[in-house]
Amino acid sequence: MQPAPPLDVAEELKRIRKELGRRKRAPLRIIIASDPERPVRTLVIPRALPKIAAGIATGVVLFALVSSVTSLRLGALVGDLQVKVGSMVRAAEEVARHPVPAASASVPMALPGAVRRPSGQEGRFELELVNTGEQLEVRFDLTTGEPDAATYKRLRHFMRCQRTGAETPIDPRLIDLLYRLSQRTRQRIQVVSGFRAPMFSTADLSYHTRGMAADIRIPGMTPLMVRDLAESMGVGGLGYYPTSQFVHVDVRTERVRWIDYGHDKGDGEGREHGADQDGQK
């Protein structure tokens, strides 16, 4: 009888560890022995159950957070919609209180009284609409400040609201102001914004909504140069927008000045142009 080969301890330990590693981990067991007259009860819980429960709880929390954020955004959108609807209702009420008289087919209702044919020296200047590139030559009577009917019709459309396409009567004093700016600079006046529909104005009775204001640029001149020129001409309302690169001019009777460094403020964007003492803009 041959003697048994010597035992390789290292190899044996390696084999035992491998077998132990292949064994499944025993499930969690909860033993209940509260009543001595009843047999012991055992609840078996899979070891993966706590991880599954934690995953479900995490999913519920994430869903709740997403729902909260969505609710907040919907609330903000609804609030913004309510503000716009309120502005439109107020604008409709304002139009109802101050209806525009019916105009004949040949005479546009733009200026106080009927538009008359030019009776004196004729003034001419050119406008360019920044948003569309449209150009218009304006001809008007220097004595009365009134353009002829055909020119006035085109001017009303040119100065329309860029958001709605709505038009409004243009104050003759604004026409004269733009003419004088063009004469002083010998340049075409670039219009960023003319008429602005009331629902897109944050001010009550804005001068833009009354056909009395324009946001302008002049080729070859910085906004600061345009502002200083308008200042020297005694413009009533004068706003300087160095970041957005335009100057607001209007023909109010009082002298009001402001500077706004807001970024990318276009027609109807952001806070309305500076307020005067009565809160009008």
Secondary structure, DSSP 8 states (H G I E B T S, - for coil): --------HHHHHHHHHHHHHHS----EEEEE---TTS--EEEEE-TTHHHHHHHHHHHHHHHHHHHHHHHHHHHHHHHHHHHHHHHHHHHHHHHHHS------SSS-S-SSS------S-EEEEEEEETTT--EEEEEEETTT--B-HHHHHHHHHHT--TTT-------HHHHHHHHHHHHHHTS-EEEEE----GGG-SSTT-GGGGT-EEEEE-TT--HHHHHHHHHHTT-SEEEEETTTTEEEEE--SS-EEEE---SS--TT-SS-S---TTS--
